[in-house]
Amino acid sequence: MRILIVEDEKKTASFLQKGLSENEFIVDLADNGNTGLNLAKKMDYDVIILDIMLPGRDGWSILQELRDYGIQTPILFLTARDAVHDRVKGLDLGADDYLVKPFAFSELLARIRVLLRRGKERKSEVFQVADLTIDLVQHRAVRSGKILDLTPKEFLLLSLFTRHTGEVLSRSLIMDQIWNINFNNDTNVLDVAVRRLRRKVDEPFREKLIHTVRGVGYVMETR
């Protein structure tokens, strides 16, 4: 398990690194907001421990950018800011937990274990294809850091494609799954829906993900 700690107070960072390493975690440290954000985007972490007041950029903006970018790694705020409105703000922005300094290491460790269990459940509901991330729980799709503005039907269609990446889905199967009706050659509802979805998912980006399989249906894959 790999954990990122974004903490500028050297004594606290060293204490956390030592304690977590002794509990068999791989620990990366960042002593400023910009470095922390870059590491969080580049590496695949199981948990991120994030301070709020940091050099470079604060924890609020780091959390916001990671969530906007589609990164759903569990994040725990570890901060001296103990006001109720700060806790509420952190959780509203997408943090998974909020622990106030000073803290007991045993409590921090217990909270990390809870986040790891949640993370395993969450990962089963988050799908990634190239730079596209779709979160079925939060009902959100993000591509290259841009949140896609999808209608409910478009989201269902995209989630079907994503959950079956690399599989050719027949027109009849898609119609049954999304519209709950048998495919009728006289209707173009599927073609219209796919065309609108492509405008949002593919057209603004260089790499195309949704492909037509002539005479059969559609497939989502990288080429």
SULDA-V376504 format. One record per backbone hydrogen bond with DSSP energy under -0.5 kcal/mol. NH is the residue of the N-H (numbers start at 1). CO is the residue of the C=O. If there is no record, write none. Layout:
# SULDA-V376504
nh->NH co->CO
nh->NH co->CO
This chain:
# SULDA-V376504
nh->3 co->26
nh->4 co->47
nh->5 co->28
nh->6 co->4
nh->6 co->49
nh->7 co->5
nh->7 co->30
nh->10 co->8
nh->13 co->9
nh->14 co->10
nh->15 co->11
nh->16 co->12
nh->17 co->13
nh->18 co->14
nh->19 co->15
nh->20 co->16
nh->21 co->17
nh->22 co->18
nh->23 co->19
nh->23 co->20
nh->24 co->21
nh->25 co->20
nh->26 co->1
nh->27 co->25
nh->28 co->3
nh->30 co->5
nh->33 co->55
nh->36 co->32
nh->37 co->33
nh->38 co->34
nh->39 co->35
nh->40 co->36
nh->41 co->37
nh->42 co->38
nh->43 co->39
nh->45 co->43
nh->46 co->2
nh->47 co->2
nh->48 co->74
nh->49 co->4
nh->50 co->48
nh->50 co->76
nh->51 co->6
nh->54 co->52
nh->57 co->55
nh->59 co->52
nh->62 co->58
nh->63 co->59
nh->64 co->60
nh->65 co->61
nh->66 co->62
nh->67 co->63
nh->68 co->64
nh->69 co->65
nh->70 co->67
nh->71 co->66
nh->72 co->70
nh->74 co->46
nh->76 co->48
nh->77 co->75
nh->77 co->97
nh->78 co->50
nh->79 co->77
nh->79 co->99
nh->82 co->80
nh->87 co->83
nh->88 co->84
nh->89 co->85
nh->90 co->86
nh->91 co->87
nh->92 co->88
nh->93 co->89
nh->94 co->90
nh->94 co->91
nh->95 co->90
nh->96 co->75
nh->97 co->75
nh->99 co->77
nh->101 co->79
nh->107 co->104
nh->108 co->104
nh->109 co->105
nh->110 co->106
nh->111 co->107
nh->112 co->108
nh->113 co->109
nh->114 co->110
nh->115 co->111
nh->116 co->112
nh->117 co->113
nh->118 co->114
nh->119 co->115
nh->120 co->116
nh->121 co->117
nh->122 co->118
nh->123 co->119
nh->124 co->120
nh->125 co->122
nh->126 co->123
nh->127 co->134
nh->129 co->132
nh->132 co->129
nh->133 co->142
nh->134 co->127
nh->135 co->140
nh->136 co->125
nh->136 co->134
nh->139 co->135
nh->140 co->135
nh->142 co->133
nh->143 co->146
nh->144 co->131
nh->145 co->69
nh->146 co->143
nh->147 co->145
nh->148 co->141
nh->150 co->148
nh->155 co->151
nh->156 co->152
nh->157 co->153
nh->158 co->154
nh->159 co->155
nh->160 co->156
nh->161 co->157
nh->162 co->158
nh->163 co->159
nh->164 co->160
nh->164 co->161
nh->165 co->162
nh->166 co->220
nh->167 co->164
nh->169 co->167
nh->169 co->218
nh->170 co->168
nh->171 co->216
nh->174 co->170
nh->175 co->171
nh->176 co->172
nh->177 co->173
nh->178 co->174
nh->179 co->174
nh->179 co->175
nh->180 co->175
nh->181 co->175
nh->187 co->184
nh->192 co->188
nh->193 co->189
nh->194 co->190
nh->195 co->191
nh->196 co->192
nh->197 co->193
nh->198 co->194
nh->199 co->195
nh->200 co->196
nh->200 co->197
nh->201 co->197
nh->202 co->198
nh->203 co->198
nh->205 co->202
nh->211 co->209
nh->211 co->219
nh->213 co->217
nh->214 co->212
nh->216 co->213
nh->217 co->213
nh->218 co->169
nh->219 co->211
nh->221 co->209
nh->221 co->219
